[in-house]
Amino acid sequence: MSYLNKLLSFVVILLSIALYSCNSNPSETEVTEIDTLEFRVPDPVNFDLDKILERGSLRVLMDNTSATYFLYKGESMGFEYELATRFAAFLDIELEIEIEKDFEEFLIKINQGEGDIICHNMTVTKERQKHISFSDPQYFVRQVLVQRKPEDWRNLKAHEIENRLLRNQVELIGQEVYVRKNSSFVYRLKNLSDEIGGDIIVVEQLGDIDTESIIKMVAVGEIDYTIADEDIALLNATYYPDIDVKTPVSFPQQIAWGVRKNAPNLLDTINIWLRKIKATPDHNYLYKKYFLNSKDFLKRAESDYSSIAGGNISPYDELIKKYADKYQKEWLKVAALIFQESRFDPKTKSWAGAIGLMQIMPRTGRKYGVKDLFDPEQNIMAGTSHLFWLYDYWKEEIPDEEELEKFMFGSYNVGQGHVRDAMRLAEKYGKDPAKWDDNVAYFLQMKSKPKYYKDPVVKFGYCRGEEPVNYVKHIYYHYQQYRLFMDR
């Protein structure tokens, strides 16, 4: 549809609203977001797979939910997240993630080019197909009614509970059902109203509230009903035993990824890859991991260290802040380093003798007056002290702040001697010895080859350089994930 036609459509909508409002009670007049969605979603930018590969990164739009993407004990997790990481690896490019909750924003951002794929446990609908193309389905799922069991359900027999629950969809006539604005549940309820011959009162919640939050509203008695995909509903029923999710309101529906309508090569590549991965045990394993393993879901849902529940990264957040702030450094980068070193396990000990959260060697601990490296506070104190000693060590030679931090992290992993060797090699071969990526990092990797570690400018010999290079990459990757959640 051209811009002019969209504009004319919008004018017609506004005139209709004005005429209707003159003849109705204003409190009963409601213009839903769906009515004007077509006007607000822009035409798609011209950006297919070739340009994505040229850019070197895949931009994925996700939500922070138990089915899609979340942090748990400092680690990025989620069914859609793990699939997206595998697809990016298949393309051999970096993965960039943006968190979004409002579905309208998903459609706008992907068509503006701010994302390449919507990975969001997303139901295929005709309305959405006007604005995006869908991949082959990942799986199929029904939509179900979420309702509260009777207050005294634990004292009732099974048939007594059944008699007090809504099992006939016709009984939804005249009932208020709360769902996310622009969600597939809105369309399903409107179609169901036609099918059962009476109006269900659809109460659309703001786009930035997710389905799991609305399920919680049912569980705590704030509202009576909502709709959810059955797999999500069943998981949440393990956490909220007072809810019932056994009443279906739809046939099985397709769950798929969304891309711009003018990106056929990206869509074809996704479908080829999906067919391959679905033919392996990996896809089935991921589905079971996130949708069928209710014990693990319950642990995550009750954890203070989940972005879905508690919002903390680790039990040591306050200690990390304390010692990072002492040196006026961003604590999330230190947290990312600790995750990379120990996954926040204070009892970890490496084969080389490094101990605790920040994997401190005993001689380094003694340098900073630490007596017990298994003690989290002493370990973090020693680790941050050494980390920022390295910062001071490099700051006169590396003027750029971001580059300086990469040299600091790389040296924390492999030692400043090997980093200096790589700087000398970079200078010898015409690279910039004050830049990390593709310069010093490249020659760190080359130090595993005789031509380079036997070079006369090298003082510290062989180095398994792939490890510190990946170490720095992983710290920044985890840092970006932490920022996504903490910024929200």
C-alpha positions as CSV (number, residue, x, y, z in Angstrom):
1,M,0.0,0.0,0.0
2,S,1.4,3.4,-1.0
3,Y,1.9,6.2,1.6
4,L,-1.0,8.2,0.0
5,N,-3.4,5.3,0.3
6,K,-2.3,4.7,3.9
7,L,-2.9,8.4,4.6
8,L,-6.4,8.3,3.0
9,S,-7.2,5.2,5.1
10,F,-6.1,7.0,8.2
11,V,-8.3,10.0,7.4
12,V,-11.3,7.7,6.8
13,I,-10.6,6.1,10.2
14,L,-10.5,9.5,11.9
15,L,-13.7,10.7,10.2
16,S,-15.4,7.4,11.2
17,I,-14.3,7.9,14.8
18,A,-15.6,11.5,14.8
19,L,-19.0,10.6,13.4
20,Y,-19.4,7.7,15.8
21,S,-18.4,9.7,18.8
22,C,-21.1,12.3,18.0
23,N,-23.7,9.6,18.4
24,S,-22.3,7.5,21.3
25,N,-21.2,7.7,24.9
26,P,-17.5,8.7,24.8
27,S,-16.8,6.2,27.6
28,E,-18.0,3.4,25.4
29,T,-16.0,4.5,22.4
30,E,-12.7,2.6,22.0
31,V,-10.3,2.8,19.1
32,T,-7.9,-0.2,19.3
33,E,-4.3,-0.1,18.2
34,I,-5.2,-2.8,15.6
35,D,-7.4,-0.4,13.7
36,T,-4.6,2.0,12.9
37,L,-1.7,-0.5,12.9
38,E,-1.5,-0.6,9.2
39,F,-1.0,3.1,9.0
40,R,1.9,3.2,11.5
41,V,3.9,0.2,10.2
42,P,6.3,1.6,7.6
43,D,7.2,0.1,4.3
44,P,10.2,-2.3,4.7
45,V,13.8,-1.0,4.0
46,N,15.7,-2.8,1.3
47,F,18.1,-5.0,3.5
48,D,18.3,-8.7,2.6
49,L,20.8,-11.4,3.5
50,D,23.6,-10.1,1.4
51,K,23.7,-6.8,3.3
52,I,23.4,-8.5,6.7
53,L,26.4,-10.7,5.8
54,E,28.3,-7.6,4.7
55,R,27.5,-5.9,7.9
56,G,28.8,-8.9,9.8
57,S,26.0,-9.1,12.4
58,L,22.4,-10.5,12.7
59,R,20.0,-8.2,14.5
60,V,17.3,-10.0,16.4
61,L,14.3,-8.6,18.2
62,M,13.2,-10.5,21.4
63,D,11.3,-10.1,24.6
64,N,12.4,-10.9,28.1
65,T,10.3,-14.0,28.8
66,S,10.9,-17.6,29.9
67,A,10.2,-18.8,26.4
68,T,12.3,-16.3,24.5
69,Y,15.3,-14.7,26.3
70,F,16.4,-14.1,29.8
71,L,19.3,-14.0,32.2
72,Y,19.8,-16.7,34.8
73,K,22.8,-16.5,37.2
74,G,24.6,-14.3,34.7
75,E,24.0,-16.6,31.7
76,S,21.9,-15.7,28.7
77,M,19.2,-18.4,28.1
78,G,15.9,-19.0,26.3
79,F,14.5,-21.2,23.6
80,E,14.5,-18.4,20.9
81,Y,17.8,-17.1,22.1
82,E,19.6,-20.4,21.8
83,L,18.1,-21.0,18.3
84,A,19.2,-17.5,17.3
85,T,22.7,-18.0,18.5
86,R,22.9,-21.2,16.4
87,F,21.5,-19.5,13.3
88,A,24.1,-16.6,13.7
89,A,26.8,-19.2,14.0
90,F,25.5,-21.0,10.9
91,L,25.8,-17.6,9.0
92,D,29.2,-17.1,10.7
93,I,28.3,-13.6,11.9
94,E,27.8,-11.9,15.3
95,L,24.5,-11.9,17.0
96,E,23.0,-8.5,18.2
97,I,19.9,-8.5,20.4
98,E,17.4,-5.8,21.2
99,I,14.7,-6.4,23.8
100,E,11.3,-5.1,23.0
101,K,7.9,-5.9,24.6
102,D,5.3,-4.0,22.5
103,F,4.4,-6.1,19.4
104,E,3.6,-3.0,17.4
105,E,7.2,-1.9,18.0
106,F,8.5,-5.2,16.7
107,L,6.7,-4.6,13.4
108,I,7.9,-1.0,13.1
109,K,11.5,-1.8,14.0
110,I,11.9,-4.7,11.7
111,N,10.6,-2.8,8.8
112,Q,12.8,0.2,9.6
113,G,15.8,-2.1,9.6
114,E,16.5,-1.9,13.3
115,G,16.1,-5.7,13.4
116,D,16.4,-8.5,10.9
117,I,14.4,-11.2,12.6
118,I,11.6,-11.2,15.2
119,C,12.3,-14.2,17.4
120,H,9.4,-14.0,19.9
121,N,7.4,-17.3,20.4
122,M,5.2,-15.6,17.7
123,T,1.9,-17.0,16.4
124,V,1.3,-16.7,12.7
125,T,-1.8,-14.7,11.9
126,K,-3.3,-13.2,8.7
127,E,-3.1,-9.7,10.2
128,R,0.6,-10.0,10.9
129,Q,1.2,-11.5,7.4
130,K,0.3,-8.1,6.0
131,H,3.4,-6.6,7.5
132,I,6.0,-9.4,7.8
133,S,6.8,-12.8,6.2
134,F,6.9,-15.9,8.5
135,S,9.4,-18.7,8.5
136,D,8.4,-22.4,8.5
137,P,6.8,-23.2,11.8
138,Q,9.1,-24.2,14.7
139,Y,6.2,-26.0,16.4
140,F,2.5,-25.9,16.9
141,V,0.6,-24.9,20.1
142,R,-3.0,-24.2,21.2
143,Q,-4.2,-21.1,23.0
144,V,-5.8,-21.8,26.4
145,L,-7.8,-19.9,28.9
146,V,-6.0,-19.1,32.2
147,Q,-8.4,-19.0,35.1
148,R,-8.1,-19.3,38.9
149,K,-9.2,-22.5,40.7
150,P,-11.7,-22.1,43.5
151,E,-10.1,-20.7,46.7
152,D,-10.7,-24.0,48.6
153,W,-9.7,-26.3,45.7
154,R,-7.2,-28.3,47.8
155,N,-10.2,-29.5,49.9
156,L,-12.3,-30.4,46.9
157,K,-12.6,-33.5,44.9
158,A,-11.6,-33.4,41.2
159,H,-15.2,-33.4,39.9
160,E,-16.1,-30.6,42.3
161,I,-13.3,-28.4,41.0
162,E,-14.3,-29.1,37.4
163,N,-17.9,-28.1,38.1
164,R,-16.7,-24.6,39.3
165,L,-14.3,-24.0,36.4
166,L,-15.2,-22.5,33.0
167,R,-15.0,-25.4,30.5
168,N,-17.5,-24.4,27.9
169,Q,-16.2,-21.5,25.8
170,V,-19.7,-20.1,25.4
171,E,-19.6,-19.2,29.1
172,L,-17.0,-16.5,28.2
173,I,-19.8,-14.4,26.7
174,G,-19.9,-11.1,28.7
175,Q,-16.7,-12.0,30.6
176,E,-13.7,-9.7,30.6
177,V,-10.5,-11.4,29.3
178,Y,-7.3,-9.4,29.6
179,V,-4.6,-9.9,26.9
180,R,-1.6,-8.0,25.4
181,K,-2.5,-5.3,22.9
182,N,-1.9,-6.4,19.3
183,S,-1.3,-10.0,20.4
184,S,-2.6,-13.0,18.6
185,F,-4.9,-13.5,21.6
186,V,-6.9,-10.4,20.6
187,Y,-7.8,-11.7,17.2
188,R,-8.5,-15.2,18.6
189,L,-11.0,-13.8,21.1
190,K,-12.7,-11.7,18.5
191,N,-13.1,-14.7,16.2
192,L,-14.2,-16.8,19.1
193,S,-16.9,-14.2,19.9
194,D,-18.3,-14.7,16.3
195,E,-18.1,-18.5,16.7
196,I,-20.0,-18.6,20.0
197,G,-22.5,-16.0,19.0
198,G,-21.9,-13.5,21.7
199,D,-19.3,-10.8,22.7
200,I,-16.3,-11.5,24.9
201,I,-15.1,-8.3,26.5
202,V,-11.5,-8.1,25.3
203,V,-9.4,-5.8,27.6
204,E,-6.2,-5.0,25.9
205,Q,-3.2,-4.3,28.1
206,L,-0.4,-1.9,27.2
207,G,2.1,-3.4,24.8
208,D,5.0,-3.4,27.4
209,I,3.3,-5.9,29.7
210,D,4.1,-9.5,28.8
211,T,1.8,-12.6,28.9
212,E,3.5,-14.0,31.9
213,S,2.8,-10.8,33.9
214,I,-0.9,-11.1,33.0
215,I,-0.9,-14.7,34.1
216,K,0.4,-13.6,37.4
217,M,-2.5,-11.1,37.6
218,V,-4.9,-14.0,37.3
219,A,-3.0,-16.0,39.9
220,V,-3.0,-13.2,42.5
221,G,-6.7,-12.4,41.9
222,E,-6.4,-9.0,40.2
223,I,-8.3,-10.3,37.1
224,D,-10.3,-13.4,36.3
225,Y,-9.2,-14.5,32.9
226,T,-6.4,-14.3,30.3
227,I,-5.3,-16.3,27.3
228,A,-1.9,-17.8,26.7
229,D,-0.1,-20.3,24.5
230,E,-0.5,-23.7,26.1
231,D,3.3,-24.4,26.6
232,I,3.7,-21.1,28.4
233,A,0.6,-21.6,30.4
234,L,1.6,-25.1,31.5
235,L,5.0,-23.8,32.7
236,N,3.5,-21.0,34.7
237,A,1.0,-23.4,36.2
238,T,3.9,-25.2,37.9
239,Y,4.8,-21.9,39.6
240,Y,1.2,-20.8,40.3
241,P,-0.6,-24.0,41.3
242,D,-3.8,-22.0,41.9
243,I,-4.4,-21.4,38.2
244,D,-6.1,-23.8,35.7
245,V,-5.0,-23.9,32.0
246,K,-7.0,-26.8,30.7
247,T,-9.7,-25.0,28.6
248,P,-8.6,-24.6,25.0
249,V,-9.8,-21.6,23.0
250,S,-8.1,-22.5,19.6
251,F,-6.9,-25.2,17.3
252,P,-3.1,-25.7,17.2
253,Q,-1.5,-22.6,15.7
254,Q,1.9,-22.1,14.1
255,I,4.8,-20.5,16.0
256,A,7.4,-19.0,13.7
257,W,10.0,-16.3,13.2
258,G,9.2,-13.1,11.3
259,V,11.3,-11.2,8.7
260,R,10.8,-8.2,6.3
261,K,8.5,-9.1,3.4
262,N,11.2,-8.0,0.9
263,A,14.0,-10.2,2.4
264,P,13.3,-13.5,0.5
265,N,17.0,-14.7,0.7
266,L,17.0,-14.3,4.4
267,L,13.7,-16.1,4.7
268,D,14.9,-19.0,2.4
269,T,18.1,-19.4,4.4
270,I,16.2,-19.5,7.7
271,N,13.9,-22.2,6.3
272,I,16.8,-24.3,5.0
273,W,18.5,-24.0,8.3
274,L,15.3,-24.8,10.3
275,R,14.7,-27.9,8.3
276,K,18.2,-29.1,9.1
277,I,18.2,-28.4,12.8
278,K,14.7,-29.8,13.3
279,A,16.0,-33.1,11.8
280,T,18.6,-33.3,14.6
281,P,18.0,-34.1,18.3
282,D,19.2,-30.5,19.1
283,H,15.9,-28.8,18.4
284,N,13.9,-31.4,20.4
285,Y,16.4,-31.0,23.3
286,L,16.0,-27.2,23.4
287,Y,12.2,-27.6,23.3
288,K,12.2,-30.0,26.2
289,K,14.8,-27.9,28.1
290,Y,12.6,-24.7,28.1
291,F,9.0,-26.0,27.8
292,L,8.8,-29.5,29.3
293,N,11.3,-29.3,32.2
294,S,9.1,-27.8,34.8
295,K,11.5,-28.3,37.7
296,D,14.2,-26.1,36.0
297,F,11.6,-23.6,35.2
298,L,10.4,-23.5,38.8
299,K,14.0,-22.9,40.0
300,R,14.5,-20.0,37.5
301,A,11.1,-18.5,38.3
302,E,11.8,-18.5,42.1
303,S,15.4,-17.3,41.7
304,D,16.6,-13.8,42.7
305,Y,19.2,-14.2,39.9
306,S,16.8,-14.4,37.0
307,S,15.8,-11.4,34.9
308,I,12.3,-12.8,34.9
309,A,11.9,-12.9,38.6
310,G,14.6,-11.2,40.8
311,G,16.5,-9.0,38.4
312,N,19.9,-9.6,40.0
313,I,22.8,-11.0,38.1
314,S,24.5,-12.9,40.9
315,P,24.7,-13.2,44.7
316,Y,27.7,-10.9,44.6
317,D,26.3,-7.9,42.8
318,E,26.8,-5.6,45.8
319,L,30.4,-6.7,46.4
320,I,31.2,-6.2,42.7
321,K,29.6,-2.7,42.8
322,K,31.5,-1.9,45.9
323,Y,35.0,-2.7,44.5
324,A,34.3,-1.6,41.0
325,D,33.0,1.8,42.2
326,K,36.2,2.1,44.3
327,Y,38.0,2.3,41.0
328,Q,35.2,4.3,39.3
329,K,34.7,1.5,36.7
330,E,31.4,0.0,35.4
331,W,30.5,-2.9,37.6
332,L,28.7,-4.8,34.8
333,K,32.0,-5.3,32.9
334,V,33.6,-6.7,36.1
335,A,30.5,-9.0,36.5
336,A,30.9,-10.2,32.9
337,L,34.6,-11.0,33.6
338,I,33.6,-12.9,36.8
339,F,31.0,-14.9,34.9
340,Q,33.7,-15.7,32.3
341,E,36.2,-16.8,34.9
342,S,34.0,-18.8,37.3
343,R,30.3,-18.6,36.4
344,F,30.0,-17.0,39.9
345,D,31.1,-20.1,41.7
346,P,33.3,-19.1,44.6
347,K,34.7,-22.6,45.1
348,T,36.1,-23.1,41.6
349,K,39.8,-24.0,41.3
350,S,41.5,-24.4,37.9
351,W,44.0,-27.0,36.9
352,A,46.7,-24.2,37.1
353,G,45.8,-23.4,40.7
354,A,43.7,-20.2,40.1
355,I,41.0,-19.9,42.8
356,G,37.5,-18.5,43.3
357,L,35.3,-16.0,41.6
358,M,37.9,-14.1,39.7
359,Q,40.3,-17.1,39.4
360,I,43.2,-15.5,41.4
361,M,46.6,-17.2,41.6
362,P,47.8,-17.5,45.3
363,R,50.8,-15.3,44.6
364,T,48.6,-12.6,43.2
365,G,46.3,-12.9,46.2
366,R,49.3,-12.5,48.6
367,K,50.3,-9.3,46.7
368,Y,47.0,-7.7,47.7
369,G,47.0,-9.1,51.2
370,V,44.4,-11.7,50.8
371,K,44.4,-14.8,53.1
372,D,41.4,-16.7,51.8
373,L,40.8,-16.6,48.1
374,F,37.7,-18.8,48.5
375,D,36.1,-16.0,50.4
376,P,34.0,-14.0,47.8
377,E,34.8,-10.5,49.2
378,Q,38.5,-11.1,49.5
379,N,38.6,-12.7,46.1
380,I,36.7,-9.8,44.4
381,M,38.9,-7.3,46.3
382,A,42.1,-8.9,45.0
383,G,40.7,-9.4,41.5
384,T,39.5,-5.9,41.0
385,S,42.7,-4.5,42.5
386,H,44.7,-6.5,40.0
387,L,42.4,-5.6,37.1
388,F,42.7,-1.9,37.7
389,W,46.5,-2.2,38.3
390,L,46.6,-3.5,34.7
391,Y,44.4,-0.5,33.7
392,D,47.0,1.8,35.1
393,Y,49.8,-0.2,33.6
394,W,48.5,0.4,30.1
395,K,46.9,3.8,30.3
396,E,49.9,5.8,29.2
397,E,50.4,3.7,26.1
398,I,46.8,3.1,25.0
399,P,45.0,6.5,24.9
400,D,41.6,5.3,23.8
401,E,39.5,4.2,26.7
402,E,37.7,1.4,25.0
403,E,40.9,0.0,23.6
404,L,42.6,0.4,27.0
405,E,39.9,-1.8,28.6
406,K,40.4,-4.5,26.0
407,F,44.2,-4.6,26.8
408,M,43.3,-4.7,30.5
409,F,41.0,-7.7,30.1
410,G,43.4,-9.5,27.7
411,S,46.3,-9.0,30.1
412,Y,44.2,-10.3,33.0
413,N,43.7,-13.5,31.1
414,V,47.1,-14.1,29.5
415,G,49.5,-11.7,31.2
416,Q,50.9,-8.4,29.9
417,G,54.1,-10.1,28.6
418,H,52.3,-12.0,25.8
419,V,50.2,-8.9,25.0
420,R,53.5,-6.9,24.6
421,D,54.8,-9.6,22.2
422,A,51.7,-9.2,20.1
423,M,52.1,-5.4,20.1
424,R,55.7,-5.8,18.9
425,L,54.5,-8.2,16.1
426,A,51.7,-5.8,15.2
427,E,54.2,-3.0,14.8
428,K,56.6,-5.1,12.8
429,Y,53.9,-6.2,10.3
430,G,52.4,-2.7,9.9
431,K,49.4,-3.0,12.2
432,D,48.5,-0.6,15.0
433,P,50.0,-1.7,18.4
434,A,47.5,0.4,20.3
435,K,44.4,-1.3,18.8
436,W,43.1,-4.6,20.0
437,D,40.6,-6.1,17.4
438,D,42.3,-7.2,14.1
439,N,45.6,-5.8,15.3
440,V,47.1,-6.9,18.6
441,A,44.4,-9.6,19.0
442,Y,45.3,-11.0,15.6
443,F,49.0,-11.4,16.5
444,L,48.1,-12.9,19.9
445,Q,46.4,-15.7,17.9
446,M,49.4,-16.0,15.6
447,K,51.6,-16.6,18.6
448,S,50.6,-20.3,18.5
449,K,52.5,-20.7,15.2
450,P,56.3,-21.1,15.1
451,K,56.8,-18.4,12.5
452,Y,55.5,-15.9,15.1
453,Y,56.4,-17.2,18.5
454,K,60.0,-17.8,17.3
455,D,60.3,-14.2,15.8
456,P,63.2,-12.3,17.4
457,V,60.8,-9.6,18.7
458,V,58.9,-12.1,20.8
459,K,60.2,-12.4,24.4
460,F,57.6,-14.7,26.0
461,G,57.4,-17.5,23.4
462,Y,54.5,-19.7,22.6
463,C,51.0,-18.6,23.5
464,R,47.6,-20.3,22.9
465,G,46.4,-16.9,21.7
466,E,42.9,-17.9,20.7
467,E,42.0,-18.1,24.4
468,P,42.6,-14.5,25.5
469,V,41.1,-13.2,22.2
470,N,37.9,-15.1,22.8
471,Y,38.0,-14.2,26.5
472,V,37.8,-10.5,25.7
473,K,35.0,-11.1,23.1
474,H,33.0,-13.1,25.6
475,I,33.4,-10.4,28.3
476,Y,32.0,-7.8,26.0
477,Y,29.2,-10.1,24.8
478,H,28.0,-10.9,28.3
479,Y,28.4,-7.2,29.2
480,Q,26.1,-6.2,26.4
481,Q,23.5,-8.8,27.6
482,Y,23.7,-7.5,31.1
483,R,23.2,-3.9,29.9
484,L,20.1,-4.9,27.9
485,F,18.4,-6.1,31.0
486,M,19.8,-3.6,33.5
487,D,18.9,-0.7,31.2
488,R,15.3,-1.8,31.4
